[in-house]
Amino acid sequence: MFSPHGPSLRELAVQALSSVEDGYDLLAPKFDRTPFRTPDAVLDATAGALRPLGPFGDGLDVCCGTGAGVRALEPVCRGRITGVDFSEGMLAQAREAHPDAAWVRADVRNLSFAGEFDLAVSFGALGHVLPSERPALFAGVHRALRPGGLFAFPIGAPQPPTSGLYWALLGFDLAMRVRNAVWRPPFVMYYRTCPLGAVRDDLAAAGFDVETVPLAALGRRADGGPRYRLVLARRPGAP
């Protein structure tokens, strides 16, 4: 992260004291060289799990960032690919990397698409959406899909309290809550605000039929459970 090719500690500090939009505008040129970018293994596992359910027509990447989700959409979509994000800096990187896709600047909590896509995906974005805002996000994705359309995103298994990662994520979220209590504008980025049960309930309330499948390619935990599951939320109706 702190190599000459990635952001410096100072740059990350400036980002953390900015708004979410401004912070990602600043980070955008080096974002793909940070651990925050969704790993290719997760993108490939998602595409592999979606392939038997397709092919799909038009695809949408919700909170697309620099466009990494194209790697998961291209193998399964025959139509156009569109990405939506509210950071113009991130979209500029996406346009440069994937000029054949369409890139739209918008707030994903207020999407204006209506019945335009057959598949929507999202990677690593739910932590930027407060639990109270998830219903608006999911309702917008539901509107954006055609009948029978699918909204898919990976979600990691919860870490046990014996794991060092459990305490690292807990500490990060606590630090962000303190930061947002004493500094404005807020920077919404949490790792523990989107448990699978709550996400499923919000998707169902938005009108989706919801199931999950294990992403076996990403391995299993010590207890035998999958490290990641793919949430499959389908808009009812004939495709």
HUWOKA-V889804 format. One line per field, one symbol per residue. psi: psi as a letter, one per 20 degrees, with the letter a starting at -180 (. if undefined). A space follows every 10 residues. Layout:
psi: ???
This chain:
psi: hkriirqrhg hhggghjrrg ghghghighj gijrihppqh hgghhghhhh giibqrdqqp opmhcjjhih hhggiipibq ppqprjohgg hhhghhhmii rppporoiil qjqoliqhpq rqokhhijpq hiigggghhg hghhqrpiqp ppqqpqqqqq iiphhghghg hghghhgggi hipqrqoooq ikjmqgghgg ghgghijqpp rqqqnhijaq rhjiqqhqqo pooppqrp.
